[in-house]
Every structure is written in C-alpha cells, then in structure tokens.
C-alpha cells in the first residue's frame, strides 16, 4: 500500500492511498464468501451457491461497494499507524465514493484521497523576559461600609408614607403597561403594546441603575393614586434586539409608597446578618475578606496578562474537531446554568438560538484552545508539572463541595483538575521569568477588560461542576413555536444584578 500525505490548513492532513490489486481481490473474495453463507437463493443450499450465480444475483457493483467500505476504513487506519499521524475526529473522503466503485477493477490498484484533523503543531516564539504592566487592586476601607449599608437596606422596615411624593430610596408598588412607537408623543395612535411589558402590584426600589434608564426617574415626584405617562428610550445594547434603541412610553400608576427605616449598625445587626456576636468582629472579618478579594483580583489580572501575551507569542491552528468540542462544552455549561436556575430548556433554547450561540461561542472556544495548547507545549519544553498534592487536594475539595450533585464523572473531574493545576504551574513559571510593573487599578481601562473575580459572600462557583458532570443536560432541543417573543422579566424594565 502506497501512502502520500500533504499538510492542509487548519491542522488537517490529506492522505492519498493506493490499495494494491491483491488487497482488492482479497477483500472482494471475503465479501463474496460472506454473502454465500448468508444469502438464500431458491434451488441452492447456503454456502453452496456457485460464485458466478451469486455475483449475478447480488450484483458486482454492490459487492464492490461493500468491499470498498471496509477497505477505506482499514487502509486509513493502517496509513495513520504507519505514518505515525495523531488523528482527531473522523476522516473526510475527498474522492467520490460512487466514482471509486466505478473505478474498482480487480487486478488493478485503486487510489483514493481522504483528509483528517490532526493534533496541531504549536510554535512558541519568545516566552521569557516579557515586560508587562498589570493592574494592582488595592483594598478600600469604603468597601466594608458599602457592604454594611447594602445589608441595612436589605433588613430595612418598610413604613407606609402619606402626604408626600415618591423620592429616591423609597419602595413603591405600581401598575404599569408599556407601548412602543416611532414617535409616541406626536403619534400616540401608532403606538403598539410591548409584549409582556405589563405588571400589576409590582414592587420596586427607587434607586439609581435600576431598570431601563428613565423608568425610576419618572416615578420620582409621583403621588399616591397618580397615573403618569413616562417616555423613555431603550438602550442601544438592550438584550432584546427588537427593543434596542427604540422609543417607548410607560403608563405608571403609583399604588403604594413606603419609606425604608434602616436598622442601627450595632451588635444586634451583626448577629442578624452573620455568625459574629459583635459589630467589631464582623467589621474585622469583612476587612480580611475584602483584602483577600483584592489580592485574588490582582492575581487574576496578572494571569490574564500572561495568558494574553502567551497567545500572542503562539502560532497554532486549532482543528475544527477540537473547536467544535470546545463549543459543545461551552454550550453545555450554558445549558446546565439555565437548567439549574429552574428554566425549561425547551422554552429558552431552540434550534435557531442554539445555532446563534454556537457561532457566538466560536471566538471564545478558539481562544481557550489556543491558551490550552500553548500551556501544554510550554510545559513540555520546560518540563513544568502540576503538583500531585495540589491536584489531590483540589479533587477532594470539589467532591465535598458537590457531594449532592448527580452524574458526577470522577475521571473527568480528575482531568479537569490536572489541567487547571498545570495551568497554574505554567503561569507561575511565566511570572517568574517576566518583569511585572504594577500600576493602579483602572489605569489600563480601555486597553483590556479587568476580570471580575470574587465578591464577598459569593455563591459557590459552578464552573467546575458544569465541566465534570456527565452529559445529562442536552441542548439539542427541537424548534418550538410557542416560545414567547419576550418573557415578562425581559419585557419589563431590567433591574441590574447586584
């Protein structure tokens, strides 16, 4: 068997394989023998059908096609083994199968071509002596005060108010409806209702940054029982494309007005919001945690700068097979998060939205692969290894943290942790072989986005569990026509996440 290989773009290899006549004859005879043992032809016993009659009855073309299917598979595998090619995914036949069947002639060699994704070559350029600027996040004492003030508002007592108008900081109960038009003030008759933009007995805190700009501001100054038309414009980046940058008007009726009575910052308050007995102990704990968070964000900034530079110094073309696998991982993580929040996947995801998500996820998938491939290559070059003890500790932590989760794949968990610990080891090595200049937080704004890392009292992260859980959440849902254009929460003015 003759094999010729040619490198193609995007980490593919094309193989041209010539199957010798004796191999074709052997496989052809094997197919005929199998058919003779399994085929029923009246007047003949199984296994005793004359070869000429069997070929005439079954058809030489059918026999050749069956033989060719096997020959292509075995020849490709033999070629991959012989040429020591690290193949990924399934091969793509470049020669037309029907054409190959027509060319199949006993006594004559047969040549076909196929391509397959292969493990990519990774070229690292300069990866030492980098000069990097990294933002250093400093602890700010005001963070403790802001945190405590937020908790005060959460524990506030709502006192009904009469004899004054609504003001910022109040809590109100309203009825509202929204409509949309090209110019709602000049052509109210052309206004059209916004699907789902309607609420009754809707409770709202009047605070900056809540909902669509202009909504809260329109309520300020209203009196109990008053109905007011509030014009506003949806932001250009509003998540509902059909509403982005559109003018609208909301009809709002103020039904209840309450003022927040805030608790004192004393020991009783500390006991209500924490396990600490005194306010002094609570403040000390918060200060320690905010200092730790600042350090974590600083570390994350350094790691991001190192990874960004590493990718810039790496030349690699991730093959389509790996990119598709990474996209599937990202989509399954998204599906797991949606499912965990209590949403019905079939109501949130359909074939159209999945296709859109796949395309939107592609750049992130390629970026992640570039990072992973560069890290692995650098670890090989410099003999960098993850600490076994660190891996064992992290695996145990995750098992304890997600002990109640079903479909936890321990092998995948081990692999994910090993990959993460190797990443840490490589980043540590890069940091030790680079010159870091620390600059104040925010000074690099516009050059790169600072990562959001950890907040006080965070929810347990689900990233790891999404990756190690078995494929129990499927996003391959059928298209559905009953998905509303806009859910209630999406149609109403949007409240920013705290």
LUMROGU-753420 format. One record per residue (C-alpha): residue in three letters; x, y, z. Coordinates in nm, 2 decimals, always signed. Layout:
! LUMROGU-753420
   r      X      Y      Z
 ALA      X      Y      Z
...
END
This chain:
! LUMROGU-753420
   r      X      Y      Z
 UNK  +0.00  +0.00  +0.00
 UNK  +0.14  +0.34  -0.10
 UNK  +0.07  +0.64  +0.11
 UNK  +0.13  +1.01  +0.03
 UNK  +0.05  +1.28  +0.28
 UNK  +0.00  +1.65  +0.24
 UNK  -0.05  +1.91  +0.51
 UNK  -0.36  +2.13  +0.47
 UNK  -0.46  +2.45  +0.66
 UNK  -0.64  +2.43  +0.99
 UNK  -0.44  +2.14  +1.12
 UNK  -0.56  +1.89  +0.86
 UNK  -0.37  +1.62  +0.67
 UNK  -0.47  +1.48  +0.33
 UNK  -0.38  +1.12  +0.26
 UNK  -0.36  +0.97  -0.08
 UNK  -0.37  +0.59  -0.05
 UNK  -0.31  +0.33  -0.33
 UNK  -0.46  +0.00  -0.25
 UNK  -0.28  -0.28  -0.43
 UNK  -0.46  -0.53  -0.66
 UNK  -0.41  -0.83  -0.42
 UNK  -0.57  -0.64  -0.13
 UNK  -0.87  -0.55  -0.35
 UNK  -0.90  -0.91  -0.46
 UNK  -0.88  -1.05  -0.11
 UNK  -1.15  -0.82  +0.03
 UNK  -1.37  -0.88  -0.27
 UNK  -1.34  -1.26  -0.22
 UNK  -1.42  -1.22  +0.15
 UNK  -1.74  -1.03  +0.08
 UNK  -1.85  -1.29  -0.17
 UNK  -1.78  -1.57  +0.08
 UNK  -1.98  -1.40  +0.35
 UNK  -2.27  -1.34  +0.11
 UNK  -2.26  -1.71  +0.01
 UNK  -2.30  -1.81  +0.37
 UNK  -2.59  -1.57  +0.44
 UNK  -2.78  -1.55  +0.12
 UNK  -3.09  -1.76  +0.03
 UNK  -3.13  -1.84  -0.34
 UNK  -3.40  -2.09  -0.43
 UNK  -3.26  -2.42  -0.55
 UNK  -2.93  -2.38  -0.37
 UNK  -2.81  -2.45  -0.01
 UNK  -2.64  -2.18  +0.19
 UNK  -2.27  -2.19  +0.13
 UNK  -2.31  -2.40  -0.19
 UNK  -2.42  -2.12  -0.43
 UNK  -2.20  -2.10  -0.73
 UNK  -1.98  -1.79  -0.73
 UNK  -2.10  -1.68  -1.08
 UNK  -2.47  -1.71  -0.99
 UNK  -2.42  -1.53  -0.66
 UNK  -2.24  -1.24  -0.82
 UNK  -2.50  -1.22  -1.09
 UNK  -2.79  -1.23  -0.84
 UNK  -2.63  -0.98  -0.59
 UNK  -2.46  -0.75  -0.85
 UNK  -2.09  -0.69  -0.88
 UNK  -2.14  -0.32  -0.80
 UNK  -2.30  -0.40  -0.47
 UNK  -2.02  -0.64  -0.38
 UNK  -1.75  -0.39  -0.47
 UNK  -1.92  -0.11  -0.27
 UNK  -1.93  -0.34  +0.04
 UNK  -1.57  -0.43  -0.01
 UNK  -1.47  -0.07  -0.06
 UNK  -1.63  +0.05  +0.26
 UNK  -1.41  -0.19  +0.46
 UNK  -1.10  -0.12  +0.25
 UNK  -1.12  +0.25  +0.31
 UNK  -1.15  +0.21  +0.68
 UNK  -0.87  -0.04  +0.72
 UNK  -0.64  +0.14  +0.47
 UNK  -0.68  +0.47  +0.65
 UNK  -0.61  +0.32  +0.99
 UNK  -0.30  +0.14  +0.85
 UNK  -0.18  +0.46  +0.69
 UNK  -0.23  +0.66  +1.02
 UNK  -0.03  +0.39  +1.21
 UNK  +0.24  +0.37  +0.95
 UNK  +0.29  +0.75  +0.92
 UNK  +0.25  +0.80  +1.30
 UNK  -0.02  +1.06  +1.25
 UNK  -0.21  +1.18  +1.56
 UNK  -0.55  +1.19  +1.41
 UNK  -0.85  +1.37  +1.57
 UNK  -1.21  +1.31  +1.48
 UNK  -1.34  +1.14  +1.17
 UNK  -1.19  +1.14  +0.82
 UNK  -1.35  +1.31  +0.52
 UNK  -1.34  +1.12  +0.19
 UNK  -1.22  +1.35  -0.08
 UNK  -1.28  +1.11  -0.36
 UNK  -1.64  +1.04  -0.46
 UNK  -1.75  +0.70  -0.33
 UNK  -1.96  +0.62  -0.63
 UNK  -1.67  +0.72  -0.86
 UNK  -1.44  +0.48  -0.66
 UNK  -1.69  +0.20  -0.70
 UNK  -1.68  +0.26  -1.08
 UNK  -1.30  +0.26  -1.07
 UNK  -1.29  -0.06  -0.87
 UNK  -1.14  -0.31  -1.11
 UNK  -1.00  -0.65  -1.00
 UNK  -0.63  -0.68  -1.09
 UNK  -0.58  -0.30  -1.09
 UNK  -0.47  -0.08  -0.80
 UNK  -0.72  +0.17  -0.66
 UNK  -0.63  +0.52  -0.53
 UNK  -0.84  +0.74  -0.31
 UNK  -0.79  +1.05  -0.10
 UNK  -0.92  +1.15  +0.24
 UNK  -0.84  +1.42  +0.49
 UNK  -0.85  +1.42  +0.87
 UNK  -0.79  +1.66  +1.15
 UNK  -0.46  +1.61  +1.34
 UNK  -0.31  +1.73  +1.66
 UNK  -0.19  +2.08  +1.58
 UNK  +0.17  +2.19  +1.56
 UNK  +0.23  +2.46  +1.83
 UNK  +0.51  +2.71  +1.76
 UNK  +0.61  +2.92  +2.06
 UNK  +0.81  +3.24  +1.99
 UNK  +0.96  +3.44  +2.28
 UNK  +0.82  +3.33  +2.61
 UNK  +1.06  +3.47  +2.86
 UNK  +1.18  +3.82  +2.96
 UNK  +0.84  +3.98  +2.90
 UNK  +0.78  +4.34  +3.02
 UNK  +0.42  +4.36  +3.14
 UNK  +0.21  +4.62  +3.31
 UNK  -0.06  +4.47  +3.54
 UNK  -0.32  +4.64  +3.75
 UNK  -0.28  +4.60  +4.12
 UNK  -0.62  +4.61  +4.31
 UNK  -0.59  +4.77  +4.65
 UNK  -0.82  +4.72  +4.94
 UNK  -1.05  +5.02  +5.01
 UNK  -1.20  +5.06  +5.36
 UNK  -1.51  +5.21  +5.20
 UNK  -1.59  +4.86  +5.06
 UNK  -1.68  +4.75  +5.42
 UNK  -1.91  +5.05  +5.47
 UNK  -2.08  +5.00  +5.13
 UNK  -2.13  +4.63  +5.21
 UNK  -2.29  +4.70  +5.55
 UNK  -2.51  +4.97  +5.40
 UNK  -2.64  +4.73  +5.15
 UNK  -2.73  +4.48  +5.42
 UNK  -2.90  +4.76  +5.62
 UNK  -3.13  +4.82  +5.32
 UNK  -3.20  +4.45  +5.29
 UNK  -3.31  +4.44  +5.65
 UNK  -3.50  +4.77  +5.64
 UNK  -3.85  +4.80  +5.77
 UNK  -4.10  +4.95  +5.51
 UNK  -4.31  +5.22  +5.66
 UNK  -4.61  +5.35  +5.46
 UNK  -4.59  +5.71  +5.37
 UNK  -4.87  +5.97  +5.31
 UNK  -4.87  +6.34  +5.24
 UNK  -4.55  +6.34  +5.02
 UNK  -4.44  +6.24  +4.68
 UNK  -4.21  +5.95  +4.59
 UNK  -3.84  +6.01  +4.62
 UNK  -3.52  +5.81  +4.56
 UNK  -3.47  +5.54  +4.82
 UNK  -3.84  +5.47  +4.86
 UNK  -4.01  +5.14  +4.78
 UNK  -4.32  +5.16  +4.57
 UNK  -4.59  +4.93  +4.44
 UNK  -4.71  +5.02  +4.09
 UNK  -4.92  +4.90  +3.80
 UNK  -4.76  +4.97  +3.46
 UNK  -4.80  +4.90  +3.08
 UNK  -4.56  +4.98  +2.80
 UNK  -4.61  +5.06  +2.44
 UNK  -4.38  +5.13  +2.15
 UNK  -4.40  +5.37  +1.86
 UNK  -4.18  +5.57  +1.62
 UNK  -4.28  +5.88  +1.80
 UNK  -4.51  +5.81  +2.09
 UNK  -4.57  +6.17  +2.18
 UNK  -4.66  +6.30  +1.84
 UNK  -4.83  +5.99  +1.71
 UNK  -4.99  +5.80  +2.00
 UNK  -5.23  +5.63  +1.77
 UNK  -4.94  +5.45  +1.61
 UNK  -4.82  +5.31  +1.94
 UNK  -4.81  +4.93  +1.98
 UNK  -4.81  +4.74  +2.30
 UNK  -4.48  +4.58  +2.41
 UNK  -4.55  +4.21  +2.45
 UNK  -4.52  +4.12  +2.82
 UNK  -4.45  +4.48  +2.93
 UNK  -4.72  +4.48  +3.19
 UNK  -4.73  +4.45  +3.56
 UNK  -4.98  +4.47  +3.85
 UNK  -4.89  +4.53  +4.21
 UNK  -4.52  +4.54  +4.11
 UNK  -4.29  +4.63  +4.39
 UNK  -3.98  +4.84  +4.30
 UNK  -3.70  +5.01  +4.49
 UNK  -3.63  +5.36  +4.36
 UNK  -3.26  +5.35  +4.32
 UNK  -3.00  +5.46  +4.05
 UNK  -2.92  +5.20  +3.80
 UNK  -3.25  +5.01  +3.84
 UNK  -3.43  +4.91  +3.52
 UNK  -3.43  +5.09  +3.19
 UNK  -3.29  +5.44  +3.22
 UNK  -3.58  +5.69  +3.28
 UNK  -3.82  +5.45  +3.44
 UNK  -3.73  +5.50  +3.80
 UNK  -3.67  +5.87  +3.74
 UNK  -4.02  +5.90  +3.60
 UNK  -4.17  +5.77  +3.93
 UNK  -3.99  +6.01  +4.15
 UNK  -4.22  +6.30  +4.23
 UNK  -4.54  +6.10  +4.18
 UNK  -4.81  +6.10  +4.45
 UNK  -5.03  +5.81  +4.57
 UNK  -5.30  +5.72  +4.32
 UNK  -5.14  +5.93  +4.04
 UNK  -5.11  +5.79  +3.69
 UNK  -4.83  +5.92  +3.48
 UNK  -4.70  +5.87  +3.12
 UNK  -4.32  +5.82  +3.13
 UNK  -4.14  +5.84  +2.79
 UNK  -3.80  +5.67  +2.76
 UNK  -3.57  +5.51  +2.51
 UNK  -3.44  +5.15  +2.54
 UNK  -3.05  +5.14  +2.55
 UNK  -2.87  +5.05  +2.23
 UNK  -2.73  +4.74  +2.39
 UNK  -3.06  +4.62  +2.53
 UNK  -3.07  +4.24  +2.52
 UNK  -3.40  +4.23  +2.32
 UNK  -3.30  +4.32  +1.97
 UNK  -3.65  +4.44  +1.87
 UNK  -3.64  +4.69  +2.16
 UNK  -3.28  +4.82  +2.15
 UNK  -3.27  +5.19  +2.09
 UNK  -3.65  +5.21  +2.05
 UNK  -3.86  +5.49  +2.19
 UNK  -4.14  +5.38  +2.43
 UNK  -4.38  +5.52  +2.68
 UNK  -4.49  +5.35  +3.01
 UNK  -4.81  +5.43  +3.18
 UNK  -4.75  +5.40  +3.55
 UNK  -4.99  +5.41  +3.84
 UNK  -4.85  +5.46  +4.20
 UNK  -5.05  +5.24  +4.44
 UNK  -4.83  +5.22  +4.75
 UNK  -4.54  +5.44  +4.88
 UNK  -4.32  +5.32  +5.16
 UNK  -4.00  +5.46  +5.32
 UNK  -3.72  +5.24  +5.44
 UNK  -3.64  +5.25  +5.82
 UNK  -3.29  +5.13  +5.84
 UNK  -3.15  +4.93  +6.15
 UNK  -2.86  +5.06  +6.35
 UNK  -2.52  +4.93  +6.29
 UNK  -2.48  +4.76  +6.63
 UNK  -2.42  +4.42  +6.78
 UNK  -2.78  +4.31  +6.72
 UNK  -2.73  +4.39  +6.35
 UNK  -2.41  +4.19  +6.34
 UNK  -2.59  +3.89  +6.48
 UNK  -2.87  +3.92  +6.23
 UNK  -2.65  +3.93  +5.92
 UNK  -2.37  +3.70  +6.03
 UNK  -2.24  +3.44  +6.29
 UNK  -2.05  +3.71  +6.47
 UNK  -2.16  +3.84  +6.81
 UNK  -2.02  +4.19  +6.78
 UNK  -2.00  +4.46  +6.52
 UNK  -1.63  +4.49  +6.58
 UNK  -1.57  +4.12  +6.49
 UNK  -1.80  +4.15  +6.18
 UNK  -1.60  +4.45  +6.05
 UNK  -1.27  +4.27  +6.11
 UNK  -1.39  +3.97  +5.92
 UNK  -1.52  +4.18  +5.63
 UNK  -1.19  +4.37  +5.61
 UNK  -1.00  +4.05  +5.59
 UNK  -1.22  +3.91  +5.31
 UNK  -1.21  +4.23  +5.11
 UNK  -0.83  +4.23  +5.14
 UNK  -0.82  +3.87  +5.02
 UNK  -1.05  +3.95  +4.73
 UNK  -0.83  +4.24  +4.62
 UNK  -0.53  +4.00  +4.62
 UNK  -0.73  +3.75  +4.42
 UNK  -0.82  +4.01  +4.16
 UNK  -0.46  +4.12  +4.14
 UNK  -0.35  +3.76  +4.08
 UNK  -0.62  +3.72  +3.81
 UNK  -0.51  +4.04  +3.64
 UNK  -0.15  +3.90  +3.63
 UNK  -0.27  +3.57  +3.49
 UNK  -0.48  +3.73  +3.23
 UNK  -0.18  +3.95  +3.11
 UNK  +0.04  +3.65  +3.10
 UNK  -0.21  +3.44  +2.91
 UNK  -0.28  +3.72  +2.66
 UNK  +0.10  +3.76  +2.59
 UNK  +0.14  +3.38  +2.57
 UNK  -0.13  +3.35  +2.30
 UNK  +0.03  +3.65  +2.11
 UNK  +0.36  +3.46  +2.11
 UNK  +0.20  +3.13  +1.99
 UNK  +0.13  +3.02  +1.64
 UNK  -0.13  +2.74  +1.63
 UNK  -0.43  +2.64  +1.42
 UNK  -0.68  +2.45  +1.63
 UNK  -0.85  +2.19  +1.41
 UNK  -1.23  +2.20  +1.35
 UNK  -1.28  +1.89  +1.56
 UNK  -1.13  +2.05  +1.87
 UNK  -1.31  +2.38  +1.81
 UNK  -1.65  +2.20  +1.78
 UNK  -1.58  +2.00  +2.10
 UNK  -1.49  +2.32  +2.29
 UNK  -1.81  +2.49  +2.16
 UNK  -2.01  +2.20  +2.28
 UNK  -1.85  +2.23  +2.62
 UNK  -1.94  +2.60  +2.64
 UNK  -2.30  +2.54  +2.53
 UNK  -2.34  +2.25  +2.78
 UNK  -2.21  +2.47  +3.05
 UNK  -2.47  +2.74  +2.95
 UNK  -2.75  +2.48  +2.94
 UNK  -2.65  +2.35  +3.28
 UNK  -2.66  +2.70  +3.43
 UNK  -3.00  +2.77  +3.27
 UNK  -3.14  +2.44  +3.40
 UNK  -3.00  +2.50  +3.75
 UNK  -3.18  +2.83  +3.76
 UNK  -3.51  +2.65  +3.71
 UNK  -3.58  +2.74  +3.35
 UNK  -3.72  +2.49  +3.09
 UNK  -3.45  +2.45  +2.83
 UNK  -3.71  +2.39  +2.56
 UNK  -3.86  +2.73  +2.64
 UNK  -3.52  +2.91  +2.63
 UNK  -3.33  +2.73  +2.36
 UNK  -3.44  +2.62  +2.02
 UNK  -3.25  +2.53  +1.71
 UNK  -3.22  +2.89  +1.59
 UNK  -3.09  +3.02  +1.92
 UNK  -2.85  +2.72  +1.96
 UNK  -2.71  +2.79  +1.61
 UNK  -2.66  +3.16  +1.71
 UNK  -2.50  +3.06  +2.04
 UNK  -2.26  +2.82  +1.86
 UNK  -2.15  +3.10  +1.63
 UNK  -2.11  +3.35  +1.91
 UNK  -1.92  +3.09  +2.12
 UNK  -1.66  +3.02  +1.84
 UNK  -1.42  +3.30  +1.92
 UNK  -1.41  +3.21  +2.29
 UNK  -1.37  +2.84  +2.21
 UNK  -1.07  +2.92  +1.98
 UNK  -0.92  +3.15  +2.24
 UNK  -0.95  +2.88  +2.51
 UNK  -0.79  +2.62  +2.28
 UNK  -0.51  +2.85  +2.19
 UNK  -0.44  +2.90  +2.56
 UNK  -0.46  +2.53  +2.64
 UNK  -0.24  +2.42  +2.35
 UNK  +0.02  +2.69  +2.44
 UNK  +0.02  +2.59  +2.80
 UNK  +0.07  +2.22  +2.72
 UNK  +0.35  +2.30  +2.47
 UNK  +0.54  +2.52  +2.72
 UNK  +0.50  +2.27  +3.00
 UNK  +0.67  +2.01  +2.77
 UNK  +0.95  +2.24  +2.66
 UNK  +1.04  +2.35  +3.02
 UNK  +0.94  +2.02  +3.20
 UNK  +0.68  +2.20  +3.41
 UNK  +0.45  +1.97  +3.60
 UNK  +0.15  +2.02  +3.83
 UNK  +0.20  +1.94  +4.20
 UNK  +0.04  +1.60  +4.27
 UNK  -0.06  +1.71  +4.62
 UNK  -0.23  +2.02  +4.49
 UNK  -0.43  +1.80  +4.24
 UNK  -0.54  +1.56  +4.52
 UNK  -0.64  +1.84  +4.75
 UNK  -0.85  +2.02  +4.48
 UNK  -1.02  +1.70  +4.37
 UNK  -1.12  +1.63  +4.73
 UNK  -1.25  +1.99  +4.77
 UNK  -1.47  +1.96  +4.47
 UNK  -1.60  +1.62  +4.57
 UNK  -1.70  +1.76  +4.91
 UNK  -1.84  +2.08  +4.76
 UNK  -2.06  +1.90  +4.50
 UNK  -2.13  +1.59  +4.70
 UNK  -2.51  +1.62  +4.63
 UNK  -2.47  +1.65  +4.26
 UNK  -2.57  +1.36  +4.04
 UNK  -2.39  +1.24  +3.73
 UNK  -2.05  +1.35  +3.85
 UNK  -1.78  +1.19  +3.64
 UNK  -1.48  +1.13  +3.86
 UNK  -1.25  +1.07  +3.57
 UNK  -1.35  +1.39  +3.41
 UNK  -1.31  +1.57  +3.74
 UNK  -0.96  +1.44  +3.77
 UNK  -0.87  +1.55  +3.42
 UNK  -1.02  +1.90  +3.47
 UNK  -0.83  +1.95  +3.80
 UNK  -0.50  +1.83  +3.64
 UNK  -0.54  +2.07  +3.35
 UNK  -0.62  +2.36  +3.59
 UNK  -0.32  +2.28  +3.82
 UNK  -0.09  +2.26  +3.52
 UNK  -0.22  +2.60  +3.40
 UNK  -0.13  +2.74  +3.74
 UNK  +0.21  +2.59  +3.73
 UNK  +0.29  +2.73  +3.39
 UNK  +0.15  +3.08  +3.48
 UNK  +0.37  +3.08  +3.79
 UNK  +0.67  +2.99  +3.57
 UNK  +0.59  +3.26  +3.32
 UNK  +0.56  +3.52  +3.61
 UNK  +0.89  +3.42  +3.75
 UNK  +1.05  +3.47  +3.40
 UNK  +0.89  +3.81  +3.33
 UNK  +0.92  +4.16  +3.46
 UNK  +0.59  +4.28  +3.61
 UNK  +0.53  +4.65  +3.66
 UNK  +0.23  +4.71  +3.89
 UNK  +0.00  +5.00  +3.80
 UNK  -0.31  +5.13  +3.98
 UNK  -0.64  +4.97  +3.92
 UNK  -0.83  +5.13  +3.63
 UNK  -0.52  +5.28  +3.46
 UNK  -0.53  +5.02  +3.18
 UNK  -0.90  +5.07  +3.12
 UNK  -0.98  +5.06  +2.75
 UNK  -0.67  +4.86  +2.68
 UNK  -0.81  +4.54  +2.83
 UNK  -1.10  +4.44  +3.04
 UNK  -1.03  +4.37  +3.40
 UNK  -1.16  +4.03  +3.51
 UNK  -1.43  +4.00  +3.77
 UNK  -1.31  +3.75  +4.02
 UNK  -1.46  +3.71  +4.37
 UNK  -1.71  +3.90  +4.58
 UNK  -1.78  +3.89  +4.95
 UNK  -2.03  +3.61  +5.03
 UNK  -2.01  +3.46  +4.68
 UNK  -2.23  +3.18  +4.56
 UNK  -2.03  +2.85  +4.52
 UNK  -1.88  +2.85  +4.17
 UNK  -2.04  +2.61  +3.93
 UNK  -1.79  +2.63  +3.65
 UNK  -1.60  +2.31  +3.76
 UNK  -1.92  +2.11  +3.82
 UNK  -2.05  +2.21  +3.48
 UNK  -1.74  +2.07  +3.31
 UNK  -1.72  +1.75  +3.51
 UNK  -2.08  +1.64  +3.51
 UNK  -2.18  +1.38  +3.26
 UNK  -2.37  +1.49  +2.96
 UNK  -2.70  +1.49  +3.15
 UNK  -2.82  +1.82  +3.01
 UNK  -2.89  +1.82  +2.64
 UNK  -2.93  +2.14  +2.44
 UNK  -3.03  +1.97  +2.12
 UNK  -3.40  +2.07  +2.16
 UNK  -3.65  +2.07  +1.88
 UNK  -3.77  +2.41  +1.75
 UNK  -4.08  +2.53  +1.92
 UNK  -4.33  +2.79  +1.81
 UNK  -4.47  +2.87  +2.15
 UNK  -4.16  +3.04  +2.28
 UNK  -4.28  +3.40  +2.36
 UNK  -4.11  +3.68  +2.18
 UNK  -4.04  +3.83  +2.52
 UNK  -4.08  +3.69  +2.87
 UNK  -4.23  +3.91  +3.15
 UNK  -3.88  +3.96  +3.30
 UNK  -3.73  +4.06  +2.97
 UNK  -4.01  +4.29  +2.86
 UNK  -4.03  +4.49  +3.18
 UNK  -3.75  +4.74  +3.26
 UNK  -3.45  +4.54  +3.36
 UNK  -3.30  +4.55  +3.71
 UNK  -2.93  +4.54  +3.72
 UNK  -2.78  +4.25  +3.90
 UNK  -2.63  +4.35  +4.24
END
